[in-house]
Amino acid sequence: CASARCLPAVTSPPPDILTLNRLRREVAFTVDAQAHVRWVDPVAQGLLGLTPGAELLGLVPDDAVARVRQLVTTPWNGNSTEFSLPLLVDGQKHLVACVAEPFGANRLIVGVL
């Protein structure tokens, strides 16, 4: 940078992956048409406690189960879809802003808490 306002380049070691994953709020996972989790990224596993084989509806508040079941079981036309996904995280209800699209026979969901 040629400006007098720029700081000199400083390098530092990167944070470890466990610290990064703990601080991140973006999660990614896939579900099948029966709402079973098929794949989970490390952040979703840490924040949501999701594991492959788990049932996504187990994290959904009772008043939203029918809506979430419809989201994952309704056939999609191949386009991405945006929606809010109510999930229980540490016993607290959170609306997760999501975008999802077909991923093979499953649906890839990426959300931000």
C-alpha positions in Angstrom: 0.0 0.0 0.0 1.4 3.4 -1.0 -0.7 5.4 1.4 0.7 6.7 4.7 -2.5 5.4 6.3 -1.6 1.7 5.6 -0.1 -0.4 8.3 3.0 -2.4 7.5 2.4 -6.0 6.7 2.1 -8.0 9.8 1.9 -11.8 9.8 0.7 -13.9 12.6 0.0 -17.6 12.9 -3.5 -18.6 11.9 -5.9 -19.7 14.6 -6.4 -23.4 15.1 -9.3 -25.0 13.3 -11.1 -25.9 16.5 -11.2 -22.2 17.6 -12.4 -21.2 14.1 -15.1 -23.8 14.1 -16.3 -22.7 17.6 -16.6 -19.1 16.5 -18.2 -19.6 13.1 -22.0 -19.4 12.7 -22.4 -20.9 9.2 -23.5 -24.5 9.1 -23.8 -27.0 6.2 -25.5 -30.4 6.1 -27.4 -32.7 3.8 -30.7 -34.3 4.5 -32.7 -37.0 2.6 -36.4 -36.8 1.8 -37.2 -38.4 5.2 -35.3 -35.6 7.0 -32.4 -37.9 8.0 -29.1 -36.1 8.1 -26.7 -37.7 5.6 -23.6 -35.5 5.9 -22.6 -32.7 8.4 -19.8 -30.2 8.3 -17.7 -29.8 11.5 -19.3 -26.5 12.4 -22.9 -27.9 12.2 -21.8 -30.9 14.2 -20.3 -28.6 16.9 -23.0 -26.0 17.0 -26.1 -28.1 16.4 -24.9 -31.5 17.6 -25.9 -33.0 14.2 -24.4 -36.3 13.2 -25.0 -38.4 10.0 -28.0 -40.6 10.6 -29.7 -38.2 13.0 -33.2 -36.9 12.4 -33.3 -33.2 11.6 -36.8 -33.0 13.1 -35.2 -33.8 16.5 -33.9 -30.2 16.5 -37.1 -28.6 15.3 -39.5 -27.1 17.8 -42.8 -29.0 18.0 -44.8 -26.1 16.4 -42.6 -26.2 13.3 -42.2 -29.9 12.6 -44.9 -30.1 9.9 -43.5 -27.0 8.1 -39.9 -28.4 8.2 -41.1 -31.8 7.1 -42.8 -30.2 4.1 -39.6 -28.3 3.2 -37.5 -31.4 3.0 -40.0 -33.8 1.5 -41.6 -31.7 -1.2 -39.9 -32.3 -4.6 -37.8 -29.4 -5.7 -37.5 -28.2 -9.3 -33.7 -28.1 -9.2 -33.3 -24.4 -8.2 -32.0 -23.2 -4.9 -34.5 -22.2 -2.2 -34.2 -19.7 0.6 -36.1 -20.2 3.9 -35.9 -19.7 7.6 -35.4 -23.0 9.6 -36.4 -22.9 13.2 -33.9 -25.1 15.2 -33.3 -25.7 18.9 -29.7 -24.9 19.8 -28.8 -25.6 23.5 -32.5 -25.6 24.3 -33.1 -22.1 22.7 -35.2 -21.6 19.5 -33.2 -19.9 16.7 -34.3 -19.0 13.2 -31.5 -20.1 10.9 -31.4 -18.3 7.5 -30.9 -21.0 5.0 -30.4 -21.6 1.3 -30.7 -25.1 0.0 -30.6 -27.0 -3.3 -30.7 -30.5 -4.5 -27.5 -32.5 -4.0 -27.9 -35.9 -5.7 -30.8 -37.6 -4.0 -30.4 -35.3 -0.9 -30.7 -31.6 -0.2 -27.7 -29.5 0.7 -28.6 -26.9 3.3 -26.3 -24.0 4.3 -27.5 -21.8 7.1 -26.4 -18.9 9.3 -27.3 -18.8 13.0 
